[in-house]
Amino acid sequence: MLYMTADQKSENKYLQKCLDFLNNGQLPGNKETVELGDGIRCIGNYYETVPAETAPFEAHYKFADVQCVVAGEEKIGVTPVSKCQPGPYNETKDVYFAEAVADEYVVMKPGSVLCLYPEDLHQVKVRLDADKPVQITKMVFKVPVELLK
């Protein structure tokens, strides 16, 4: 896991490509995908946060998630995949789900960027305040994991 802000520079040119796209202001709509080249794509996500007990944990094998909050605030739970039993793998979507408890929560605010690798089981959409849903605008970049090594 790597936490940074959208105004920072990355030494990794592929992560920097994501940050440059994020900062250019031409963001995709909800569930729209923009191909950035090199196998990288950006998916627009617009949703309301949910209580932690209803948010599933997920992980990926082929792609790292670079999650960038544009508006709203949420928590992302993270725990090592080594602490869980992976569920069935959906190869088309490169995702599997697992039962887990977060080792830590990362608070995501506008400008927050969290890079989640295949070893990071993560739980998104979690409310900061269990009783107060918040509207989130977030861009999720899918980056082939070999580009971030």
Salt bridges, closest charged atoms under 4 A:
ASP38 OD2 - LYS17 NZ 2.63
GLU58 OE2 - HIS60 NE2 3.15
GLU58 OE2 - HIS122 NE2 3.55
ASP65 OD2 - HIS60 NE2 3.14
ASP65 OD2 - HIS122 NE2 3.20
ASP65 OD1 - LYS142 NZ 2.52
GLU74 OE2 - LYS138 NZ 2.69
GLU91 OE2 - LYS62 NZ 3.33
ASP103 OD2 - LYS83 NZ 2.78
